[in-house]
C-alpha cells in the first residue's frame, strides 16, 4: 500500500493510496463501506465534510468528546440488555 499525506491540521489533508480489493477481507471491506456511506450521509445532512476549516482544534475535540459519550451510552445500554438475558 502506497500512502502519503500532509500532517498540517490547518490545511486540507490529502491521502492517496492504492490497494488490490481482492486482498481485503470481508470485515475490512464492510468497515470501509460503512465509512464511505457515513461520509456521504454527513455530507448530505450537514452540507460539509471533515475537510472543513471553520472549526478550531477545541471544536474538533468537543465533537469527539460528544461522539465518545454517545458511544459509552450505547455500550451501557447493550451491557444492561445482555445482563438481563437469562443464562
N, C-alpha and C positions, 0 to 999 in steps of 0.2 A: 504494500500500500504506500503510495507516494503522497505525502502531506506537506503542506506549507501554510503558514498563517501569520497574521500580524497580531502582536500582543498588546498594542496600544488601545486602552479602553476608550479613549476619546475619538477613535477613528473606526470606520466600518471594518469589521473583521471579515476576512475572506479566507476560506479554506478550500483547497482543491485536492481531490484525491480520486483515484480510480481503483476499483475492486471488481473482481470477477464474481458476479452474484451467485454463480453456481457453487462457490466456495463458502457461502454463508449458510449457517444452519437455520432451521425454521424459527427458532426462538429469536435470534438476532434479526431476522427478516421481519418478524412480527413487530418487534420493538421499533425498527427503522420505519416501518409503515405507519405505526402509531405516531411517531414523532412528526412525520410529514403531514399526516392528517391533522394533528393538533396545531401545527404551524399554519396550515391552510384555514382551519376553523378560526384561530385567533386573528388572522389577517382579515377574514371576512367580518367577524364580530366587532373587532376594535379598529379596523382600518389601518393597522400598523403591524410591525413585526419586531423582532428582537434587535434589528439593526437600527432602531430608533435612537435618536440622540438627545431627546428632550428630558430625559431623566438623569438625575445625579446618581452618584455611587450610593449615597444613602437611600435614595428612592428604590434602587435595584435591591439593596439589602432588605428594605421594608417589604417589598414584593415577595422576596424569597422567604422571609420570616413568615409572612401570612400564608404562603403556599405550604410551608412545612407545618405550621399549626393546623391547617386543614388536614394534612396527611396524618398527623398524630390523632386527630379526632376520628378519622376513618379507621385507623388501626385499633383504637379503643373500642369503637362500635363493633368491629369484627371480633375482637377479643371477647367482648361480652356475649356476642352471639354464639361463638364457639363454646364458651363456658356453659351456656345454657343447653347445649345439645347433650342429651343423655348418652353416657358411655356404654 
